[in-house]
Amino acid sequence: MGLIVMLLGLVLFIGPHLFVTMREARARVIDQWQLGRYKLAFSVASAIGIVLIAYGFSQYRATGWVQLWAPPAWTRHIPVVLMWPSIVLILAAYLPGFIKQKTRHPMLAGVKLWAFSHLLANGDLGSLILFGSFLAWAVYSRIAAKRREPAHGASVVHGSWKNDATAVVVGTLVYLAVGYVFHPVVIGVPAFGR
């Protein structure tokens, strides 16, 4: 049951995010609904999707775990290492600076690091579906964004080192909070240590 709920959540979250890449269809919907209603529907579907993903995955972990393979023990260190830059990149998407200028799409880069690192460290069906779906979405979205960019590249992002420093400092605090509080309390698996 948990996997079904998680799958529904993935459809509700990733579906609207994939729709963003369909620029002509998206423009038609915005024309019909108006931008405010479109953004509201997008936000509500995404929020419900996140809740269903979290609830479904927790139910799956508690009642329906399906182990597919046993990753080597050392792979559990990969997310510990890659989550810090992942979180910094995700924050940099909202803080225009040199990080955003160099990566162009830091949110997608951060999601790819998060999903890839967790795929390597987990060998169960639910993790394969969850992290594989997000990784596939991020890769597809980056390819779609690259195709939309003009031949000379994306527009230059003007920012400052201050925004980059903020992304690094706040990203470090969020990383520590996720590792020491969120992951062990909500997920039930310690991120640091045993």
C-alpha positions as CSV (number, residue, x, y, z in Angstrom):
1,M,0.0,0.0,0.0
2,G,2.9,2.4,0.9
3,L,4.4,2.0,-2.6
4,I,1.1,2.9,-4.3
5,V,0.7,6.0,-2.2
6,M,4.3,7.0,-2.9
7,L,3.7,6.4,-6.7
8,L,0.6,8.6,-6.6
9,G,2.7,11.3,-4.8
10,L,5.4,11.0,-7.4
11,V,2.9,11.5,-10.2
12,L,1.4,14.5,-8.5
13,F,4.8,16.1,-7.8
14,I,6.8,15.1,-10.9
15,G,3.9,15.4,-13.4
16,P,3.5,19.2,-13.0
17,H,7.3,19.6,-13.0
18,L,7.5,17.7,-16.3
19,F,4.6,19.8,-17.7
20,V,6.8,22.9,-17.2
21,T,9.1,21.6,-19.9
22,M,6.2,21.5,-22.4
23,R,6.4,25.2,-23.1
24,E,3.6,25.5,-25.7
25,A,1.1,23.5,-23.7
26,R,2.1,25.3,-20.5
27,A,1.6,28.7,-22.3
28,R,-1.9,27.6,-23.4
29,V,-2.9,26.5,-19.9
30,I,-1.6,29.8,-18.5
31,D,-3.6,31.7,-21.1
32,Q,-6.8,29.8,-20.1
33,W,-6.3,29.7,-16.4
34,Q,-4.3,32.9,-15.8
35,L,-0.9,32.8,-14.2
36,G,-2.1,33.0,-10.6
37,R,-4.4,30.1,-10.9
38,Y,-1.8,28.0,-12.8
39,K,0.8,28.7,-10.0
40,L,-1.7,27.8,-7.3
41,A,-2.7,24.5,-9.0
42,F,1.0,23.7,-9.5
43,S,1.9,24.5,-5.9
44,V,-1.1,22.5,-4.5
45,A,-0.4,19.5,-6.6
46,S,3.3,19.6,-5.7
47,A,2.6,20.0,-2.0
48,I,0.1,17.1,-2.0
49,G,2.6,15.1,-3.9
50,I,5.4,15.7,-1.4
51,V,3.1,14.7,1.5
52,L,2.0,11.5,-0.3
53,I,5.6,10.6,-1.2
54,A,6.8,11.0,2.4
55,Y,3.8,9.2,3.9
56,G,3.9,6.4,1.3
57,F,7.7,5.9,1.7
58,S,7.3,5.8,5.5
59,Q,4.5,3.2,5.2
60,Y,6.6,1.2,2.7
61,R,9.6,1.2,5.1
62,A,7.4,0.1,8.0
63,T,5.3,-2.6,6.3
64,G,6.4,-3.5,2.8
65,W,10.2,-3.4,2.5
66,V,11.4,-5.2,-0.6
67,Q,15.2,-5.7,-0.7
68,L,16.6,-6.1,-4.3
69,W,20.3,-6.2,-3.6
70,A,22.7,-5.4,-0.8
71,P,24.9,-2.4,-1.6
72,P,28.5,-2.6,-0.2
73,A,28.8,-0.9,3.2
74,W,31.0,1.8,1.9
75,T,28.3,3.2,-0.3
76,R,26.4,4.6,2.7
77,H,29.2,7.2,2.9
78,I,28.4,8.6,-0.6
79,P,25.2,10.5,0.4
80,V,27.0,11.8,3.5
81,V,29.6,13.4,1.2
82,L,27.3,14.5,-1.7
83,M,24.4,15.8,0.3
84,W,26.3,18.9,1.4
85,P,27.0,20.2,-2.1
86,S,23.5,19.1,-3.1
87,I,21.9,21.3,-0.5
88,V,24.2,24.2,-1.3
89,L,23.3,23.9,-5.0
90,I,19.6,23.8,-4.3
91,L,19.9,27.0,-2.2
92,A,22.0,28.6,-4.8
93,A,19.1,28.4,-7.2
94,Y,17.3,31.0,-5.1
95,L,20.4,33.1,-4.4
96,P,21.8,34.3,-7.7
97,G,25.6,34.3,-7.6
98,F,28.6,32.8,-9.2
99,I,27.5,29.2,-8.2
100,K,24.3,29.7,-10.2
101,Q,26.2,31.4,-13.0
102,K,28.6,28.4,-13.4
103,T,26.0,25.6,-12.9
104,R,23.1,27.4,-14.8
105,H,20.6,25.1,-13.2
106,P,21.8,24.5,-9.6
107,M,18.4,23.1,-8.4
108,L,18.5,20.3,-11.0
109,A,22.2,19.6,-10.2
110,G,21.4,19.4,-6.5
111,V,18.5,17.0,-7.1
112,K,20.7,14.8,-9.3
113,L,23.4,14.6,-6.6
114,W,20.8,13.8,-3.9
115,A,19.0,11.1,-6.0
116,F,22.2,9.5,-7.4
117,S,23.9,9.3,-4.0
118,H,20.8,7.7,-2.4
119,L,20.5,5.2,-5.3
120,L,24.0,4.0,-4.8
121,A,23.5,3.6,-1.0
122,N,20.1,1.8,-1.1
123,G,19.2,-1.5,-2.6
124,D,15.5,-1.7,-2.0
125,L,12.5,-1.3,-4.4
126,G,11.1,1.8,-2.8
127,S,14.4,3.7,-2.9
128,L,14.9,2.6,-6.6
129,I,11.5,4.0,-7.5
130,L,11.8,7.2,-5.4
131,F,15.3,8.2,-6.2
132,G,15.3,6.8,-9.7
133,S,12.2,8.9,-10.5
134,F,13.7,12.1,-9.2
135,L,17.0,11.4,-11.0
136,A,15.2,10.7,-14.3
137,W,13.1,13.9,-13.9
138,A,16.2,16.0,-13.2
139,V,18.2,14.7,-16.1
140,Y,15.2,15.1,-18.5
141,S,14.5,18.6,-17.2
142,R,18.1,19.7,-17.6
143,I,18.2,18.4,-21.2
144,A,14.9,20.2,-21.9
145,A,16.3,23.4,-20.4
146,K,19.4,23.1,-22.5
147,R,17.4,22.8,-25.7
148,R,15.4,25.9,-24.8
149,E,18.6,28.0,-24.2
150,P,19.7,30.2,-27.1
151,A,22.7,29.1,-29.1
152,H,25.0,31.5,-27.2
153,G,24.0,29.9,-23.9
154,A,21.8,30.9,-20.9
155,S,21.6,34.6,-20.0
156,V,24.2,35.8,-17.5
157,V,23.1,35.6,-13.9
158,H,24.2,38.7,-12.0
159,G,24.9,38.0,-8.4
160,S,27.4,38.3,-5.7
161,W,29.8,36.3,-3.6
162,K,27.6,37.3,-0.7
163,N,24.8,35.2,-2.1
164,D,27.2,32.3,-2.6
165,A,28.5,32.6,0.9
166,T,24.9,32.6,2.2
167,A,24.2,29.5,0.2
168,V,27.2,27.8,1.6
169,V,26.6,28.8,5.3
170,V,22.9,28.2,5.3
171,G,23.4,25.0,3.2
172,T,25.9,23.7,5.8
173,L,23.4,24.4,8.6
174,V,20.6,22.7,6.7
175,Y,22.9,19.8,5.9
176,L,23.7,19.3,9.6
177,A,20.0,19.6,10.6
178,V,19.0,17.0,7.9
179,G,21.8,14.7,9.0
180,Y,21.5,15.0,12.8
181,V,17.7,15.6,13.1
182,F,15.6,14.9,10.0
183,H,17.1,11.7,8.8
184,P,17.2,9.8,12.1
185,V,13.9,11.2,13.4
186,V,11.7,11.2,10.2
187,I,13.5,8.6,8.0
188,G,14.5,6.4,10.9
189,V,18.1,5.9,9.7
190,P,21.0,7.9,11.1
191,A,22.9,9.8,8.4
192,F,26.1,10.2,10.5
193,G,27.7,7.4,12.4
194,R,26.1,4.1,13.0
